[in-house]
Amino acid sequence: MIRYNPNDNRFLWPDGVYSAHIERAEEKKSSAGNRMIEFTFLCFDRSLGRIRVWEHVVIPKGLWRLKRIAQAVGAMKAFESGRFSPRQYLGAHLLLELNIRRSPGYAPRNVAVEYLPVEEFAGALAV
């Protein structure tokens, strides 16, 4: 039997900007049948450790979010061509601005509210 603390699943990072990389980007269908990309970002912080954040970008409604991710990883030319493939950018570093989302009926969770290029905060973060 594996022993664990169920409260470990409830650890949330405070609102802030954190170093991250794209760990996974998988094309899927949303519950409404729309095309979407499910991103897994791995965030790092010296004092907090590591945390995974999942984001779903539904196409075309969430293109603004895909554009911000492309900007953050330096892929605007690919985005503007309509051929931005997030899988090509696995491991790409960026900054995520995280907030805690509290929704009725759901456990609080960290969500990305902004995607920023690492250069934008060069030297300002302890990663």
C-alpha positions as CSV (number, residue, x, y, z in Angstrom):
1,M,0.0,0.0,0.0
2,I,1.3,3.5,-0.9
3,R,1.0,6.0,1.9
4,Y,0.3,9.6,1.1
5,N,-1.2,12.7,2.6
6,P,-4.4,13.6,0.8
7,N,-3.9,17.3,1.8
8,D,-0.8,17.4,-0.5
9,N,-3.3,17.6,-3.4
10,R,-4.6,20.9,-2.1
11,F,-1.4,22.8,-2.1
12,L,-1.9,26.1,-4.0
13,W,0.8,28.6,-5.0
14,P,0.1,32.3,-4.2
15,D,-0.8,34.7,-7.0
16,G,2.4,35.7,-8.8
17,V,4.7,35.2,-11.8
18,Y,6.6,32.0,-12.0
19,S,9.1,30.4,-14.3
20,A,7.7,27.5,-16.3
21,H,8.1,25.3,-19.4
22,I,5.7,23.6,-21.7
23,E,5.7,20.0,-20.5
24,R,2.9,18.7,-22.7
25,A,0.6,20.0,-25.5
26,E,-2.1,17.5,-26.7
27,E,-4.8,18.1,-29.3
28,K,-8.2,17.0,-28.1
29,K,-11.9,17.6,-28.4
30,S,-13.7,19.7,-25.9
31,S,-16.9,18.4,-24.2
32,A,-18.8,20.5,-26.8
33,G,-16.9,18.9,-29.6
34,N,-14.6,21.8,-30.5
35,R,-11.0,21.4,-31.2
36,M,-8.7,22.3,-28.3
37,I,-5.2,22.0,-27.0
38,E,-4.6,20.8,-23.5
39,F,-1.4,22.3,-22.1
40,T,0.6,21.0,-19.1
41,F,3.0,23.6,-17.8
42,L,5.6,22.7,-15.2
43,C,6.2,25.7,-12.9
44,F,9.3,26.2,-10.8
45,D,10.1,28.3,-7.7
46,R,13.1,28.0,-5.4
47,S,11.0,28.2,-2.2
48,L,7.8,26.5,-3.4
49,G,9.3,23.7,-5.5
50,R,7.4,22.5,-8.6
51,I,3.8,22.4,-9.6
52,R,1.9,21.4,-12.8
53,V,-0.8,23.7,-14.2
54,W,-3.2,22.5,-16.9
55,E,-4.8,24.8,-19.4
56,H,-7.3,24.1,-22.1
57,V,-7.3,26.4,-25.2
58,V,-10.4,25.9,-27.2
59,I,-10.2,26.8,-30.9
60,P,-11.3,29.4,-32.2
61,K,-12.7,31.0,-29.0
62,G,-9.3,30.7,-27.1
63,L,-7.1,31.9,-30.0
64,W,-6.1,34.9,-27.9
65,R,-4.6,32.5,-25.3
66,L,-2.8,30.5,-28.0
67,K,-1.4,33.8,-29.4
68,R,-0.1,34.8,-25.9
69,I,1.6,31.5,-25.5
70,A,3.2,31.8,-29.0
71,Q,4.4,35.3,-28.1
72,A,5.9,34.1,-24.8
73,V,7.9,31.3,-26.5
74,G,9.0,33.4,-29.5
75,A,6.7,31.7,-32.1
76,M,4.7,34.6,-33.5
77,K,5.7,33.9,-37.1
78,A,4.4,30.4,-36.8
79,F,1.2,31.6,-35.1
80,E,0.5,34.3,-37.7
81,S,1.0,31.7,-40.5
82,G,-1.8,29.6,-38.9
83,R,0.6,26.7,-38.4
84,F,1.7,27.1,-34.7
85,S,2.1,23.6,-33.3
86,P,2.7,23.8,-29.6
87,R,4.2,20.3,-29.6
88,Q,7.2,21.8,-31.4
89,Y,7.8,24.0,-28.4
90,L,7.8,21.3,-25.7
91,G,10.4,22.3,-23.1
92,A,10.2,26.0,-24.2
93,H,10.6,28.3,-21.2
94,L,8.2,31.1,-20.4
95,L,6.7,32.8,-17.4
96,L,3.2,32.2,-16.1
97,E,1.2,34.6,-14.1
98,L,-0.8,32.4,-11.7
99,N,-3.9,33.2,-9.8
100,I,-6.0,31.0,-7.5
101,R,-9.5,30.3,-9.0
102,R,-12.3,29.6,-6.7
103,S,-15.5,28.3,-8.3
104,P,-18.6,27.0,-6.5
105,G,-18.6,23.2,-6.4
106,Y,-14.9,22.9,-7.3
107,A,-11.7,22.8,-5.3
108,P,-9.6,26.0,-5.6
109,R,-6.9,25.6,-8.2
110,N,-4.0,27.6,-9.8
111,V,-4.8,28.9,-13.2
112,A,-2.6,30.8,-15.7
113,V,-3.9,34.3,-16.4
114,E,-1.0,35.5,-18.4
115,Y,1.9,34.1,-20.4
116,L,5.1,36.1,-20.6
117,P,8.4,35.8,-22.3
118,V,11.3,35.0,-19.9
119,E,13.2,38.1,-21.2
120,E,10.4,40.4,-19.9
121,F,11.5,39.7,-16.3
122,A,15.1,38.8,-16.9
123,G,16.9,38.9,-13.5
124,A,13.7,39.8,-11.6
125,L,12.7,36.3,-10.6
126,A,14.4,33.7,-8.4
127,V,13.9,30.6,-10.5
